[in-house]
């Protein structure tokens, strides 16, 4: 495994809970207490829930729309939906 730094064998308690060592939680989760649990056919993976700001993606969106369409919301919406804009 790439990035593997430590291994421990742990038992689940009778309710199926797993205790993650506190130093691992501090190091990997920071101040968060939320994780994502993924079930695969042969294993279970627990990873930190990465909350990301949508603003990270603002510069990544590309659309094939004429710049003039951005002046009017209705025109932009029609262009994005692939419809012809008609003035009423």
N, C-alpha and C positions, 0 to 999 in steps of 0.2 A: 504494500500500500504506500502511496506517496503521501508524505506528511505525517506518518504515524510517529508519535513521540512517546506514547506510554500505553501499556496494556494492563488491565486488572480483570480478574475473574470475580464476578459478583453474583449473589443469589437474589432472586425475586422474593419479596415477602408474600405472605398468603393472599394478599389482595392484588398481586401482580405488579407491585411497585418496585422500581429500581432506584437505588440511591447512587447519585452521581457525586463523586468526591468534590468537596467545596473548592479546592484549588483549581480543578478542571472547570467548574462553573464560572469562577471568577475570570479565568484566563480566556475561555472560549465564549461564554455568554455575556461577559461584562456585567452590566446591571440588569439585564433582561432575565425573565423567568419563563419565557415562551420558547418552545421547541416544536419542530415538525417531526412527526413520527410516520415513517413510511414502511409499509409491509411489502416485502418481496416474497417470491416463492420459497426461498431458502434462508432469508435473513430479515432482520428488522434494522432500520437505520434511523438514528436520532440526530437531527441537525438543528442548529440555531435558526430561529425564525428571523429572517433578515427583512426588517421593515425598510422599504426604500421610498424615498420621496419621488413623486411623479415628475418633479422638475428635472430630475436626472435625464429624462427622456425627451424633454422639450426640443433640444437641438438635434434629435435623431429622426424626428418625423419628416418624411418626405412625401409630398403629394404632387400629382401632375395637374396643377390648376394654374390658370393665368393669374398673375399678380393682382390684376384689377378686381378679381373675385373677392379678395380679402377686404375690399372697401365696404361691401354690403353683406351682412350676415346671410340673408336669404339667397343671394347669388352664390355665396361660398357653399352653403349647404346643398344647393342644387348641383353645383359642380362636383362636390364630394360624393353625392348620391348618384352621379352619372346622368342627371336629368338636365334638360334644357331650361334655363331660367326665363320666365316670361313676366314682363311688367304688366300688372293689372291696373 
